[in-house]
Amino acid sequence: MATAVTLEPAPRIPAGTASERSAQLDILKGLAILGVIAQHAITKDGLASLWGSFWVRQAVTVFLVLMGLNAARSLRRRADAPLRELVGSDYWRGRFWRLGVPILAFAVLSTAVGAALGKLELGPTVLAGRLPFPGPGSYFVTLVVTFAIVFPFLFAVYRAYPRATVIACFAISVAFELAAGQVDAWRDQQYPYLYVANILHYLAAIAVGMWLADDQRPRARRNRWIWAGVPVSVAWLAWLEAADPDITRLQPSFLATAVPSAFWAGAIVMVFLAIPLGARVRTALRPLMVVGQASFHVFLMQMLVFRLIDGTGFGVFLLATVVSCAAGVVFWKVLPTGPRTRPHATA
């Protein structure tokens, strides 16, 4: 008799020690930021030859799953707190130091560089959070700020109605994609800012992350629905790689991060977090862990690096990786973190 796949809430059952789980998350974030840099350094044809939609182009989706997972874990520590406490002064103070300070510092730096080069790009989307000297991935600034504002309210609903909230997140993302494809002004742009920076595009991945915060074990019965959706992800991503379709009813940008990819990214996170990491492995991968801890700062710095480096290819990828990671880690180390706040990456 077949076993039904259900969205079944359950208490989190952690795997491994706390230090091991932290290392797994940091290493995965480190790999994800390398994937972001690779996307911006290697041409579309170059990634297609490597079937990049299955791994490199999943970097941002993996980040969003991890953001949902980490944020839900943090708020679960106050599971019985009312909403007004979840969004109290402590929460906003923490968001300011973790997000506001690095964003403001980077905005000043990048704007100064852009002004010196005479390449500032002003326009209405600046009001939506676009930096005046934008680089590849600049939409992520608006996205993480929106996430910080929206997530406590989303989590409060999820806490009361977990299954319904996950279903609603997927439905809203699907509706957004269908609606976005009908906006002619967006279809005339390669990466329309108000589309790629819109949290509704990533809501399914965030929902998967929230769900995995309770139990991320790959074999957990409650996670079978994610595995059931993996064939949908595989079919979708394979179609993108093999056919490069012109889907007239969908926004053509960022198809590899659209709703179907949420299952695949969730599976990547589950499998990776199940890999045991001994002390020797953690020591050997310490540099990658540090990059993962500073992943948001590295994400910011690579925007500026790619505005200053011309060309594409593997050599550009190596150069951009070294410069972005080094600058991002320094940025992370030197910025103030606020009272009783440990430096921590966003994703």
N, C-alpha and C positions, 0 to 999 in steps of 0.2 A: 504494500500500500504506500502510495506516495506521501511524503511529508509536506505539509503546507508551509509556505514561506510567509512568515509573519513579521510585523514590526513590533517586537516584544520588548518593552522596557525592562531593564535589569540593572542591578547594582554593578558598578565597575569592579572587575577582577583583574588587578594589575599583574603583569608578567615581569619577572626579574626584579632586581633591586632598584631603589630610587635613582642611584647614580647611573645604573645601566640604562634605565628608561630615559633619563635626561640626556645621556650620551647619544642614544638612538635618535632622539628628536633633533639634537643639534647637528648630527651628521647628516640626517635627511634634509634639514634646512640648508646645510652647506652644499649638498649635491644639487638641491633645487636652485640655489642662487647661481651655481655654475651653469645649470641649464638655461637660466634667464640670460646670462652673458652669451652663451652659445647661440641662442636664438637671435641675438642682436649682432653677432659677429659672422655667422655663417648664412649664406644665401638660402632662399627658399628651396631652390633646386638641390643645393648641397644637403639640406636637411631631409628632403624627400628621398634622396638616394640612400639615406640611413633609416628611413621610415621613422623620422623624428617625431611624428604625431603621437607615437606610443611612449616616448620617453622624454626627449628634450622639450617638446612643446607642452608637456604636462606639468612643467615646473610651476607655473602660476596656479594651476588647478590644485596641485599638491599643497602649495602655500595656503590656499584658501581652506582646504580640508584641515590643515594643521592649525590655522587661525581659529576655526570653529572648535576644534578639539581642545586647544590650549585655553581659549577663553571660557569654554564651558567647564573645563576642569577647575579653573580659577574660581568661577562663580559657584560651583557645586560645594565649595568649602563653606559657603553661606547659604546652604540649600533652603533653610527655613526662613531666611531673611525676606521681608517684604520688598517690593520693587523699589520703594523710595530709599531703602538702604542700599540696594544693589547699585543705584545710580546716585549715591550720596557723594559728598565732597571727597572722600578717600578715592573713589573710583576716578573722578575727573582729575584729581591731582596726579594720580598714577598715569592716566592717559596723557596729561600734559608733559610729564617728564619723559615718558617712553616714546611718545610720538611728536608732541608739539615742539619740544626743544630741538630734536634732530631735524625736523621739517623746516622750522624757522631758520636754523643755522645754515642748512643746505640751501634754502631759498635765497638767503643773503649772499652766500658764496657763489651760487650759480648765476644769480642776477648780476653780480659784479663782473663775473667773467663774460657773460653775454653782453653787458654794456661796454666793456673794454674792447670786445671784438665787433661791436656795432651790429649784433645779431639778435637783439631782443625781439620777441614775437608777442606783441600785445593783441588782445582781442577779447570778445565776450566770454570765452571759455576760461579766461583767467579768474572770472568771478566764481567759476565752479571748482577752482582749486588748481587749475593748470599753471605750472610755473612759467614765468616770463621767458626763460631760456630752457625750453623743454628738451628732454632727451628721450631715447627709447625707454619705454616703461614709465613715463612720467604720470600716466593715468593712475598708477599705484598709490600716489599720494592722496588723491581724492578718495580712492577706494578704501584705504585703511582708516581715514578719518571718518568716512561714512560708516564703516564697520564698527568703529569705537562708539559712535553715537547710537547706532541701531541695535547692536548685539544684546545689551542688557534687557531690552524690551522683548527681543526675539527669544532670549533664553527664558524669560519669565513665562511666556506663552508655552514654550517647549516643556518647561518644568511641569506645567499643569496638564498639557495635552501633547505628549511626545510624538505619538504616531501621527496624529492629525497635523502637527506642525511640520513634520518632515514631508508629508504628502503635499501640504499647502505650499511649502518652499519649492518643490519640484514643479507644481502646477503654475505657480507664479513665474518661475523662470521660463517655462515653456511659453506661457502667454506673452511674456516680454519679448522673447525671440521672435515670435510670430508677428508681434506688433512692430518691432524694430525693423523688420524686413520691408515694411510698408512706408518707412520714412525716407522720402526721396532725397532729402538733403544729406542724410547719412550715407545713402548708397553711392553718392558722388564722391565720397571721401574714402581713402584706403583704411584708415583707422579713426573713425569719428570719435572724438573725445567723450562726448556724452553717452556714447554706447559702451566703449571699452572700459570706462571708469564707473559704469553703473553697477551697483551692488546686486541688482536684480539678475544680471547676467550670471553671477556666481553664487546665487542663493542656494542652488542644489548642492554644490560642493560644500558650502558652509553647513548645510543641514547634515550632510554625511559626517562632517567633523564633529558636530554636536552629538550625534548618535554614537560615534566611536569613543567619545569621552567617557561613556559609561562602561564600555567593554570593547577593547580593540582587538581581541583575540580572533585570528582568522577562522578558527573552528567553532566559535561561539554560535549557538543556534539562532540568537537574535540578529546575527549579522548575515544570515543566509540570503536576505533580500538584496544585499549589496552584491553578493556573488551571482545571484540570479540576473542582475542587471549588467554584469561584466560582458556577456555576449553582445548585448546592445552596444556597449562602448566599443568593443572590438570591431563589430560590423561598421559602426559609424566612422571610426578612425581609419580603418582599412579603406573605406570608400573615399575618404578625403585623400589618402595617400595614392590610391590607384587611379582614381578618376579625376581628382582635382575639380570637383563639380561646381558649376555655376548655378547655385540654388536661388532662383529668382524670388522666392517667397521668404527668404531669410537674409539677414544682414551677412554679407560675405566675410567680414572681418572676424577673426578669432573663432572660427568654427571648431578648432581643436579644443577650445575651452568651453564649448557650449554644453548644454544640459547632459547629453549622453556620456560625456567624459567623466562626470562625477563618480560613476560606479568604478571606472578604471583607476582614477586617482585614489579613491577610498581603498581599493584592493592593494594598490602600491603601498599606502600607508600601513595597512594592516600587516602585510607580509614583512615590510621592512622593520616594523616595531617588534616583530616576533623573532627577529634574528638575534641570537645571543651574542653579546659583546663582552668578552673577558677583559680583564685589566690590561693585558698586553695589547690587545686590539685597540682599546680606548687610548692607550698611550701612543701607539703608532699613528692613530688618526686624530691626534690632538689638534694639529693645525686646521684640519677640516672642521672639527668641533668649534674652534674659535671663530672661524668664518661663519658657521651656522649661528652662533650666538650673536654675531654682529650682522646677520643677514639683511636686516632692514637698512642699516647704514651702508652696507655694500650695494644694496639695490639702489639707494640714492646716488652713491658715487659713480656707479656704472653709467647712469644717465649723462653725467658730465663728461666722463671719459669718452663715451661714444660720440659726443659732440666735438671732441677735440682730436679724435683719431679717424682718419679717412681709410676707406677700403673695407674689404671683407676677406674672410678666409681663416684658415687654421692659425696662421701666424698672428693675425689680428686678435683671434680668440685668446691665444696665450698671453699676448701683451695686455689686452684688456682685463684678463683674469688677474694677472699679477698686480697691475696698477689699481684696479677696482677693489680687490680684496685687501691689499695693503692700506690703501687710503681709507677704506671703510672701517677696518679694524682700528686704525688710529683715531678716526672720527668717533667711533664707539667708545674708545678708551678715554678720550680727552673731554668729551662733553659731560657737563654736570648731570647727575641722575636724580637729584632731589633728596630730601631727608628720608632715611631708612628705605631707600629704593635701590635694589641691586640692578646693574645693567642687564638688560634683557632684550632680545630681539622681539619684533612684533609677531612674526609668523611662526 
